[in-house]
């Protein structure tokens, strides 16, 4: 390990101020990398260099006579800085050797403790970063598996279950035409109506799981269709504005993330907001995709976002996690009685800043 000059200088400043002594630190080659006397920095401390090169590693003093004979040295006492498996430098305190010795030893202990503390902190930071990266990888994998499973189930519902129900509907219609009893015909038609209603529910479920439009035509078409169905289902007016996008396609993970955010936001509005109108804006701006969802509902106290006890909070945390995987930002602006605005910004680069947090909420 080599001493970082800036870190060494910060330690010299602390020690010199506490001891009221002139202090310097060399690297493991005897070059002064930090000093209370700044003009000494980058000069070779000849006494330290000789000890480090020839060994053994030991404390040593510099006398007044040696100060005049050796380059870059001053009268004082010097102590090796031990860290890890060896000596990483030398710390010296100027003055009469006998007087400076206890100060130099104390300074060396302080520097060694600081190095140890700094190393532990760096180790913890690395471990935390590795943990966050692993969590991010696992979360991304989970979401990918979920989306693939949604796609599979949606396709099976559409291709197999829908076809079976359609066949039942046609068969019941044909059967009703060959039944002479009016009562039996009505029962068959009632069964047919139930099958038709079930088929509609299956179609709705398939779209909720994974809209075919999203894979075939992209985010804009899927968002428009979802907004139309949502408005019809919940009797909430949805105004969708799209800027600078047309039918442009984006990375699949970006499209599905924004679609799920829109889906979650509109679902929360229907469940909790008591809104009558929603305005959705989807636009591309400065290499970003920006989604804004604004409702005229009852709003809420943003302090509840720190909790995890409600469906709304869980949904919002889910949004955070999805957006963080794409290095995006997430903002919520709400107050009681004033509606809610959700804004999502996702860069159109590849991803990912694993060190980022879960975004921001306002």
Long-range contacts (C-beta under 8 A, 24 or more apart in sequence): 1-83, 1-84, 1-88, 2-27, 2-28, 2-88, 3-27, 3-28, 3-33, 3-81, 3-88, 3-89, 3-115, 5-33, 5-34, 5-41, 7-118, 8-33, 8-34, 8-89, 9-33, 9-34, 11-110, 11-111, 11-114, 12-36, 14-110, 15-91, 15-107, 15-110, 15-111, 19-93, 19-103, 19-106, 19-107, 21-93, 21-94, 21-95, 21-100, 21-103, 22-74, 22-76, 22-93, 22-94, 22-95, 23-91, 23-92, 23-93, 23-94, 23-107, 24-91, 24-92, 24-94, 25-81, 25-89, 25-90, 25-91, 25-92, 25-111, 26-89, 26-90, 26-92, 27-88, 27-89, 28-52, 28-86, 28-87, 28-88, 28-89, 30-90, 32-72, 33-89, 40-72, 43-71, 43-72, 44-71, 44-72, 45-72, 45-73, 45-90, 45-92, 46-70, 46-71, 46-72, 46-73, 47-73, 47-78, 48-73, 48-78, 48-90, 48-92, 51-78, 51-80, 51-90, 52-87, 52-90, 57-82, 57-86, 57-87, 59-101, 59-104, 59-105, 61-97, 61-100, 61-101, 62-92, 62-97, 63-97, 76-100, 76-104, 77-101, 77-103, 77-104, 78-104, 79-104, 79-105, 79-107, 79-108, 80-108, 81-108, 81-111, 81-112, 81-115, 82-108, 82-112, 83-112, 83-115, 83-116, 83-119, 88-115, 129-354, 129-355, 132-354, 132-355, 133-354, 136-324, 136-325, 136-352, 136-354, 139-321, 139-325, 140-325, 143-322, 143-325, 147-210, 147-256, 150-209, 150-210, 151-209, 151-210, 151-215, 153-206, 153-209, 153-210, 154-206, 154-207, 154-209, 154-210, 154-211, 154-212, 155-206, 155-210, 157-202, 157-205, 157-206, 157-209, 158-203, 158-206, 158-212, 161-202, 162-199, 162-202, 162-203, 162-206, 165-195, 165-198, 165-199, 165-202, 166-199, 168-195, 169-195, 169-196, 169-199, 204-229, 208-263, 211-259, 214-255, 214-256, 214-259, 217-247, 218-247, 218-248, 218-249, 218-250, 218-255, 219-245, 219-249, 219-250, 219-254, 219-255, 219-258, 219-259, 219-282, 220-245, 220-246, 220-247, 220-248, 220-282, 221-247, 222-255, 222-259, 223-258, 223-259, 223-262, 223-280, 223-282, 226-259, 226-262, 226-263, 226-266, 227-266, 227-280, 230-266, 230-270, 234-270, 236-269, 236-270, 236-275, 236-276, 236-277, 236-278, 237-276, 237-277, 237-278, 238-266, 238-277, 238-278, 238-279, 238-280, 239-277, 239-278, 239-279, 239-280, 240-280, 240-282, 241-279, 241-280, 241-281, 241-282, 241-283, 242-282, 242-283, 243-281, 243-282, 243-283, 243-284, 244-283, 244-284, 244-285, 245-282, 245-283, 245-284, 248-284, 250-289, 250-348, 251-348, 251-350, 253-325, 253-326, 253-351, 254-289, 254-326, 254-346, 254-348, 257-322, 257-323, 257-325, 257-326, 257-328, 257-346, 258-282, 258-289, 258-291, 258-344, 258-346, 260-322, 261-291, 261-319, 261-322, 261-323, 261-342, 261-344, 262-291, 262-293, 264-315, 264-318, 264-319, 265-293, 265-319, 265-342, 266-293, 267-315, 268-311, 268-312, 268-315, 269-293, 269-295, 269-297, 269-340, 271-311, 271-312, 272-297, 272-300, 272-312, 273-297, 273-298, 273-299, 273-339, 273-340, 274-298, 275-339, 284-348, 287-347, 287-348, 287-349, 288-345, 288-346, 288-347, 288-348, 289-345, 289-346, 289-348, 290-343, 290-344, 290-345, 290-346, 291-342, 291-343, 291-344, 292-341, 292-342, 292-343, 292-344, 293-341, 293-342, 294-339, 294-340, 294-341, 294-342, 295-339, 295-340, 296-339, 297-339, 297-340, 298-336, 298-337, 298-339, 299-334, 299-335, 299-336, 299-337, 299-338, 299-339, 299-340, 300-334, 300-335, 300-336, 300-340, 301-334, 301-335, 301-336, 302-332, 302-333, 302-334, 302-335, 302-361, 302-362, 305-332, 305-361, 316-361, 317-358, 319-344, 320-358, 320-359, 321-358, 323-358, 323-359, 324-356, 324-357, 324-358, 324-359, 325-351, 325-352, 326-351, 326-352, 327-351, 327-352, 327-353, 327-356, 328-359, 329-359, 329-360, 330-358, 330-359, 330-360, 330-361, 331-359, 331-360, 331-361, 331-362, 332-361, 332-362, 333-362
